[in-house]
Amino acid sequence: MSARERCAHAEHVMHAIDLLEQARARYGDKLVYPCSLGAEGVVLIDMIASHAPGIRILTLDTGRLPQSTYDLMDKVRAHYGLHLGVVLPDAHEVEEMVGDHGLNLFYDSVALRQQCCEIRKVQPLRRALAGNEAWITGRLRSQSKERADIQAVEDDRVFGLKKYNPLHEWSWQQVWDYIRAFDVPYNRLHDEHFVSIGCEPCTRAIAVGEDVRAGRWWWEIETASECGLHMNPIRAGKEEANEQGGGI
């Protein structure tokens, strides 16, 4: 019996590995994993490196990440000996946005925060996904109410691809059981009660009992804790309607 089969939640581990292997077999070089290098992300990197090599892995550098995230990029490269592609936002778009609204525009309104996410994250991801047919995410149902209904494989109406969510049934505890069992490199901010780690000014530690997404955009009252990368189908449909009406 392998070490992975001896893991406390072996059934979940094998299911995730099976999904990764299925995705690779079906889509080959038309499959990509854009990873934010969160705890869920490094679990999937470990699985890909061990069981589904050849799946392309990239990460988005928004230009506002914590230093610990940049440090982790180098640790991941060294630990696995793999190529980690880095995708950057369009410099001219960032310059124009900052010139118009300042460096900390995201604190001024939800609309400006969404614009910042759009330019620094969504548009770079859209470029990275162009030409692919499927992508992988590290989303968990347990992360937030917005993610409670995600499935193992979905039709992504935002980007027009198949979306694989190998960890969709995992708990946060299972993520960390895996990291500790297999000595997976992770962001040191997790040891300071940061759970969901994004851009440095938009991320904080959370208190015991808070939603795992509560550390993102915490100054926004009762707004969805998503940046636009992972809209659910209902929200995506609304966005499509807005686009047709020239709203966004």
N, C-alpha and C positions, 0 to 999 in steps of 0.2 A: 504494500500500500504506500502510495507516494505521500510526501509531506502535505500536499494540498488536499488529498483525500482525508488526511487526519485532522484537517482544520475543523474547528467547532461547528461551523456552518457549511459543511462540505457540499451539501445539495445546492445551496445558493452559489457557491464558488463554481461548481461544475456547470450550472446553468448559464452563468455569465460567460464562462470560457466557451461553451457551446455556441452561444449567440455571436461571440467574436469570430469564431471559426466559420460559422455559417455566413456571416457578413463578408468575410474575406473571400470565401469560396465563391460566393455569388457575384460580388462586385469588383474584386481584384483591385487594380490600380484606380478604380473609380470610387474608392472608399477612402475616407479620411477621418482622423480623430483630432478635432480641435480641443485642446486640453487647457483648462485654466490653472492646472497644477494644484487644485484643492485636494483634500484628503481622498475624495472619491476618484479624482483624476489620476493620482499616483497609483491607486489600486489597479485601475485599468491599464496604465502604462506597464506595471509589473506583469499583468496577465498577457498583454500584447507581446512584450519582450520574450516571455517564456512559452507562449502557446500560439500566438498568431503573428509571428514576425513578418514584416512586409507591409503591415498596415501603417500608412503614413501618419505621423504624429506632429502636430504643430501647436503653437501657443500664440495668443494675442498679446502683444506688448502695447498697451494703451499709452505709454509714456508717463503714467501716473502710478505705477505699481510700487508696492513696498520693496525695499532692498532685499528683504528675506525671500521674496518671490524670484528676484533675479538670481540670488544665491542658489535657490533650489533648481533653477534651470541648469546651472553648471553641475550640480550634484547629480541630477538625473542623467545628463550626458555621460558623466564619468562612471556612474554606477552601472549603467546598462550598455554603454558603448554604442548608443544609437544617435541618429540624427534627429534633432529637435528643431523643426522649422519655426521661425519667428516671423509673425505677420504684424506689420506696423500700419497705423492710420495714415491717410494722405496728409502730408505735411502742410500743403496749401489750405486744405479744409480746416485743419487745426488752427493754423495761423489766422485765418479769417474769423473763425468762431471766437478765439481768444481776443482778437482785436475788437470785435463787436461787443463782447459780453464780459470780458475779463477771465482770469485764470480759474476763479472759483464760482463760475456761473451756475453750477449745479445746486448751490445752496439757495439761489434766488427764486426758483420756481420749479415745479415738476416738469413743465414743458422744456425748460432749459437743461434740466438734468437729463431728460430723455434725448434732447439734441446732442448733448455731450456723449451719451452712451451710443447714440446712432453713429456719430462720426468716429469715435475712438474704438468701438467694438463691433457694432452691427455691420457697418459697411465693409470694414476689413474682413470680417467673417464671410460676408457675401462674396467678396472677391476670391477668398480662399476656397470657397465651396464651388465656385463656378467651374463647370466642366466635369464635376463629380455626379454620381448617381445616389450616393448614400453617405451618411455620416453617423458618428458614434457620439453619445453624450454620457456623462456620469451622473445624470439626475436620479434622485431618489423620491419615491412617493412621500416618504416621511419628512422631506425637507420643508414643505409648506403646503398650505391649502391649495395654492395654485397648481401644485404638482401631484395632488392626491390621486388623480385619475390617469396618470401616464401608463402606457403599455410597453411591453418589451420591444415591439416594432410598431412604428407609426408612420403615417403619411404626413410629412412636414409641409403644411400649406404656406408657411412663410418663405421657405427657400426652395420648395418644389422637389424635395428629395425624400428618400426613405430615411427614417431616423431610428437608430438602434439605441436602446437604453438598457444595457446589460445589468445594471445595478438597481433597476426600478423597484424591486421588492426588498432591497436591503434596508436594514436599520443603520443609524449612525454608529451604534455599538459594533455591529458586524463589520463596518468599514474599518474601525480601529482595531478590532480583533485581527483582521487580515494584515493591517500595517505592522502590528507588533509581532505577529506570527512569522512574517517573512521579511522583517527588517527592511521595510520599504522607506526610502527617503521621503520626508515630508516637510512642509513649511513650518519653521519654528514658531510662528505666530499662533499655531494651534495650541501650543503649550501655555499660551497667555490668554486662553478662552476666546480666541478668534475662531469662529466656525466656518462661515462663508467668507472667503477672502477675495476681494476684488481690488479696485483702485485704492490707494492709501487713504485719500481724504474721504472716501465713501464707505469705509469699513471700520467697525469697532468691535470690541469684545462684547460678549453677551453675558447676562446673568443666568443663574440656575433657573430652569423652568421656562426661559424665553424660547420662542420659535427660533429654529436654527437660522432662518433668514433675517432675524431681527437686527442683526448687525450691519445690514445693508440699507443705506438711505433712510436711516432711522428718524431723520427730521421730517420726513414726509408722513403725514397723518393719514392712516387708512388708505394707503395706495398700494397697488400690487407691487410685490418685491421682485420684479423682473426688469431686466434692462432692454428686452426686445429680442434677445437671442432665442428665447424659448416661449413664445406665445402659445396658449392653448388654442384649439380650433375655433372656439367661440370668439375669443379676442382677435384671432387672425382674420376671421370673417368680417368683424367690425372694421378692422384696419383696411381690408380690401374694399369695403364699402366707402370708407372715408377717402381712399385713394381715388376711387372712381368719381367721387364727388369733389375732388380737388381739395380735400380737407387737410391732409398732413403735408 
